Amino acid sequence: MTKRFSSPRLVVSARLTNLAQAAFGAAIALNLWVNPSLAADPFRNREPHQIGDQTEAAFKAIFQQGNYPAAQRYLEQALSKEPNEPLAYAMSASLAYGNKDWAKLDTYSQKTLETGQKLISSDPLRGNLYTAVGHFLKGAVIITRQGTVNGVPQAFSRLRQVYEYLDKAEAISANDPELNLIKGYMDVLLAVNLPFASPDQAIGRLEQNAAPGYLVDRGIALAYRDLKRYPQALEYVNRAIKTTSDNPEIYYLKAQILKQLGQREKSQQMIQEAIANFDKALTKKSQLPGDLVKQIERERSSAVSLKNP
């Protein structure tokens, strides 16, 4: 554990809020529903686990469709009908973060932690996994409320607990696809920002053992984008588009990659293609958070400024 955090605390803790949104996408856990008709598991083809249908619908609305208003409606039902499902709380925390509702972010982060802890006795893999996710979200709350400098000691302690519980889950089932998606996203984002970690090893974890595939492809595309390995990033974002073609966030990611690659290669064609993908993302701006729409519009304007007169 010590080797993971030998770099300065400030750098590690400053990434917590960015890491949180990636982790939300991987959060899903065992629910107490027993009706087999409600069984659904986006991670496993064999021995699927059951989650509530409202939680599943919210998951698909966010990560397959990029439709946040629909996800909010499903989550309202999930919190009422499926109160033992950690994914419902984790996704609710994600929406609260996007809306800058820090009180709800705190509440749903705490509920994620509590439901994870309750699962440890009956389902050690998911119990430890979602205890880790809960601590992760609580660390994001600390940074959001106290700022990077003031929140460093507490946030750093939370990050240690994240990996403590992830290690416990890994000891139970090292090849579990759900575990590897969550841990893979965290490892990738740490690896591209910290000098002591291996990005290729983290990407390998995602590619070899994680699921569902569209979130694997998206995570790897993000990693290659941040590593400035744009051709590889473009390959994986195109793979993600094939399976989640209705999600405007995927076109936003592709636009970012094309813009950076176009700048590096001085390609007006790529810049124009980037603008087209920004525009494609914005055709569904009504289903995206307002702050995200503003960010896409700013980046589109920046791409337009790169065009030759």
Residue pairs with C-beta under 8 A, 6 or more apart in sequence:
1 160
1 163
1 164
1 167
3 196
4 163
4 190
4 196
4 197
5 12
5 156
5 159
5 160
6 196
7 194
7 195
7 196
9 152
9 153
9 156
10 148
10 149
10 152
11 193
11 194
12 156
12 159
12 190
12 194
13 139
13 143
13 148
13 151
13 152
13 155
13 156
13 159
14 143
14 148
15 189
15 190
15 193
16 136
16 139
16 140
16 142
16 143
16 155
16 158
16 159
17 97
17 140
17 143
17 144
18 189
19 136
19 140
19 185
19 186
19 189
19 190
20 93
20 94
20 97
20 136
20 137
20 139
20 140
21 94
21 97
22 185
22 186
22 189
22 219
22 222
23 90
23 133
23 136
23 137
23 182
23 185
23 186
24 90
24 91
24 93
24 94
25 62
25 63
25 181
25 185
25 215
25 218
26 178
26 181
26 182
26 185
26 215
27 86
27 87
27 90
27 91
27 112
27 130
27 133
27 182
28 41
28 42
28 43
28 51
28 55
28 59
28 86
28 87
28 178
29 51
29 85
29 86
29 87
29 115
29 116
29 119
29 123
29 126
29 129
29 130
30 49
30 50
30 51
30 119
30 122
30 123
30 126
31 50
31 51
31 52
31 55
31 82
31 84
31 85
32 84
33 50
33 51
33 52
33 82
34 50
35 50
36 50
38 50
38 51
38 52
38 53
39 48
39 49
39 50
40 48
40 50
40 51
40 53
40 56
41 48
41 49
41 50
41 51
42 56
42 59
42 211
42 212
43 176
43 177
43 178
43 181
43 211
43 212
44 177
44 178
44 211
51 82
51 85
51 87
52 78
52 81
52 82
52 85
52 88
54 74
54 75
54 77
54 78
54 81
54 82
54 88
55 74
55 75
55 78
55 82
55 85
55 87
55 88
55 91
57 74
58 71
58 74
58 75
58 78
58 88
58 91
59 87
59 91
61 67
61 68
61 70
61 71
61 74
62 68
62 71
62 91
62 94
63 214
63 215
63 244
63 247
64 214
64 244
64 246
64 247
65 244
65 246
65 247
65 287
66 244
66 246
66 247
66 248
66 249
66 250
66 284
66 287
66 288
67 284
67 287
68 95
68 98
68 287
68 288
68 289
69 286
69 287
70 287
71 91
71 95
72 95
75 88
75 91
75 92
75 95
78 85
78 88
79 88
79 89
79 92
82 88
84 115
84 118
85 115
86 111
86 112
86 115
86 116
86 119
86 126
86 130
86 133
86 134
89 108
89 109
89 111
89 112
89 115
90 108
90 112
90 130
90 133
90 137
92 104
92 108
93 104
93 105
93 108
93 109
93 112
93 137
96 102
96 104
96 105
96 107
96 108
97 105
97 140
97 144
98 289
98 291
98 292
99 289
100 291
102 141
102 144
102 145
105 137
105 140
105 141
105 144
106 141
106 145
108 137
109 134
109 137
109 138
109 140
109 141
110 134
110 138
112 130
112 133
112 134
112 137
113 130
113 131
113 133
113 134
113 135
113 137
113 138
114 134
115 130
115 134
116 126
116 127
116 128
116 129
116 130
116 131
116 132
116 133
116 134
117 127
117 131
117 134
118 127
119 126
119 127
119 130
120 127
120 128
120 131
121 127
124 168
124 169
124 172
125 169
125 172
125 173
125 176
125 179
126 169
126 178
128 165
128 166
128 168
128 169
128 172
129 165
129 166
129 169
129 178
129 179
129 182
131 165
132 161
132 162
132 163
132 164
132 165
132 166
132 169
132 182
133 162
133 182
135 158
135 159
135 161
135 162
135 165
136 158
136 159
136 162
136 186
138 158
139 154
139 155
139 158
139 159
139 162
142 151
142 154
142 155
142 158
143 151
143 155
145 151
146 154
162 186
166 179
166 182
166 183
166 186
169 176
169 179
170 179
170 183
173 179
175 209
176 209
177 209
177 210
177 211
178 211
180 205
180 206
180 208
180 209
180 210
181 206
181 210
181 211
181 212
181 215
181 216
181 219
183 205
184 202
184 203
184 205
184 206
184 209
184 210
184 216
184 219
185 206
185 219
187 197
187 201
187 202
187 205
188 199
188 202
188 203
188 206
188 219
188 220
188 222
188 223
189 222
189 223
189 226
190 197
190 202
191 197
191 198
191 199
191 201
191 202
191 223
192 199
192 223
192 226
192 227
193 226
199 223
199 227
202 223
203 220
203 223
203 224
206 216
206 219
206 220
207 216
207 220
210 216
210 219
213 239
213 243
214 240
214 243
214 244
217 236
217 237
217 239
217 240
217 243
218 236
218 237
218 240
218 244
218 250
218 253
220 232
220 236
221 233
221 234
221 236
221 237
221 239
221 240
221 253
221 257
222 233
222 253
223 233
224 230
224 232
224 233
224 236
225 233
225 253
225 256
225 257
225 260
228 260
230 257
230 260
230 261
230 264
231 261
233 257
234 254
234 257
234 258
234 261
237 250
237 253
237 254
237 257
238 254
240 250
240 253
241 250
241 251
241 254
244 250
248 280
248 281
248 282
248 283
248 284
248 285
248 287
248 288
249 281
249 288
249 292
251 277
251 278
251 280
251 281
252 277
252 278
252 281
252 296
254 274
254 277
255 274
255 275
255 276
255 277
255 278
255 280
255 281
255 296
255 299
255 300
255 303
256 274
256 299
258 270
258 271
258 273
258 274
258 277
259 270
259 271
259 274
259 299
259 302
259 303
259 306
261 267
261 270
262 268
262 269
262 270
262 271
262 273
262 274
262 306
263 271
263 306
268 307
268 308
271 303
271 306
271 307
272 307
274 303
275 300
275 303
275 304
275 307
278 296
278 299
278 300
278 303
279 300
281 288
281 296
282 293
282 296
282 297
282 300
285 293
285 296
288 296
